[in-house]
Amino acid sequence: MMRVCSASVPAPGRAENEDQVFRYGELVGVLDGATVPDGFDTGCVHGPVWYVRQLAARIGLAAADRPAAALTGNLAAAILAVRADHGGRCDLDHPGTPSATVCLLRYGGDHVDYLVLCDSPLVLDLGERVQVISDDRLRTATADLRQKALTVAGAGAELDRATRFRRAVALQREQMNQTHGYWVAAANPDAAYHAVAGSLPLHGPDRVRRAALLTDGASGAVEQFGLFDWRGLLDVLSEAGPGELIRRVRLAEAGDGQRRSGFKRYDDATAVLCGFEEA
């Protein structure tokens, strides 16, 4: 049996949450829509909130139609369906087309299946060790692009921060869903087949006891602020609940004084805890 509890909270001062959490039967997932910086076009009449809601619904329909199919195939089908949902009104080849990270976990009785696409990690308690399933390609691409934004045209160091930021965003968009860049759910269903996916047992000494699905607004508790390690994060989720984890992140964000991701100090935050009894 899988027990699930979750919390999802928009960034302070924002009415809409670009994260999405869902459960369809034995499938649990979180999505994190990519925020569009002010002044940037997307070629789309829809926004990230619409995209994550449509994608979550389409993942649910794909899971209902093919409950035993590979998560990669069902995600590809969902992305393709959302592409049709745009209704021909949008330029889906635009580099800024709406996109989202994906983290999925499916209970299979004696095992769990997982899928991680872009920077929404899955944290697993395997008894004596904790395993983090992550997709670091966006982080690697972002670090490289920051350097390129500073050096291209030989004058990066003299550019003001706003110009460097616009250059970095433009360069990052060029790397989205590219072989030597990073992969994310957007308009290209092939991205699903570049996800990190696999299965783990729910029996034996290395079985999965607990699992946390996180958007980066919640995983920042460990990765950005160092409030505790991954086991500590799982313990907070188990003992105090996902809402408490997000509360602690908000306190850290408020006291940090730095902007996240180059243009935002706060982020939407979503955390899901799944607990399992030995099969």
C-alpha positions, -999 to +999 in steps of 0.1 A: +000+000+000+012+035-007+004+064+016+006+099+002+006+134+017+015+166-001+017+204+000+021+229-028+024+266-022+029+295-046+057+320-041+048+348-017+031+377-035+020+355-065-016+344-069-010+315-092+011+284-085+031+272-115+037+239-097+012+210-100+008+180-078-015+151-087-024+115-079-042+092-103-046+058-086-012+044-081+006+072-100+018+103-081+035+133-098+048+168-095+053+193-123+072+226-121+063+251-149+090+273-162+085+309-151+086+334-180+107+364-171+092+398-177+097+410-212+102+376-228+080+362-256+069+326-257+051+323-290+021+310-270-012+324-259-011+301-228+012+303-198+030+279-175+000+275-152-022+263-181+006+241-194+012+222-161-026+217-156-031+204-191+000+181-188-011+167-155-046+159-169-031+143-200-007+122-179-037+110-159-056+100-191-025+082-205-022+063-172-059+053-173-056+042-209-023+022-204-018+016-166+011-008-171+029+010-199+063+025-194+062+060-178+083+073-207+057+063-232+028+077-213+046+110-207+054+112-245+017+106-252+007+133-227+031+158-242+018+150-277-018+155-265-011+188-249+006+199-282-028+193-298-046+211-269-029+244-280-054+243-308-031+256-335-030+291-320+006+289-308+041+287-323+052+255-307+086+257-323+093+290-304+123+284-280+102+299-252+072+277-255+057+267-221+075+238-204+077+219-171+099+196-152+084+162-144+088+138-114+066+106-114+063+076-091+041+047-097+033+020-072+034-015-086+027-038-057+062-053-053+081-024-069+079+013-078+085+028-112+100+063-114+107+090-140+126+123-135+129+149-162+148+181-155+154+195-120+126+180-098+144+153-079+131+121-063+145+112-029+144+076-018+148+061+017+164+026+011+170+018+047+207+022+054+211+047+026+193+075+008+193+077-030+185+108-049+173+103-085+181+136-103+186+150-138+214+175-136+216+185-173+198+218-167+222+227-139+252+218-161+238+237-190+230+267-169+265+269-154+280+268-189+256+294-202+263+318-174+300+318-185+291+322-221+268+351-213+297+369-197+322+363-225+304+362-258+314+391-281+344+398-258+325+424-237+304+404-212+322+416-182+313+452-190+276+445-196+250+455-169+233+427-150+200+430-169+217+426-203+237+396-190+205+381-177+186+385-210+216+370-228+217+340-204+179+334-209+182+335-246+212+311-246+194+287-222+163+286-245+186+276-274+197+246-253+162+233-244+155+198-257+188+196-275+212+167-275+240+187-258+217+208-237+189+197-214+155+181-217+121+192-203+085+186-211+074+212-236+061+206-271+084+178-282+073+143-271+108+129-277+119+147-245+101+119-225+126+093-238+155+114-224+141+112-188+159+094-160+137+063-155+137+029-138+123+006-111+131-002-075+119-030-052+094-027-023+108-059-007+142-070+007+169-051+026+173-024+000+135-018-005+120+016-008+106+028+026+098+064+018+100+086-013+098+123-017+089+141-050+101+177-050+101+207-072+133+228-068+114+253-047+113+225-020+146+207-028+163+240-022+160+232+015+190+209+009+205+220-024+204+258-019+201+265+018+217+234+034+190+233+061+196+196+065+207+166+044+184+144+023+176+120+052+168+150+073+145+163+047+127+129+046+124+130+084+109+165+084+083+153+058+075+122+079+074+139+113+060+173+105+046+171+070+053+187+036+038+220+048+065+224+075+093+217+049+079+245+028+076+268+058+113+263+066+122+271+030+102+303+031+121+314+062+154+307+045+144+325+014+133+356+034+166+357+052+188+349+022+187+383+004+196+367-029+175+362-060+169+326-071+177+316-106+189+351-114+156+368-113+134+356-085+140+355-048+111+331-040+098+301-059+067+280-059+073+250-037+059+215-038+067+184-017+051+150-018+058+121+007+050+086-002+053+058+024+053+021+017+048-011+037+070-040+028+054-060-001 
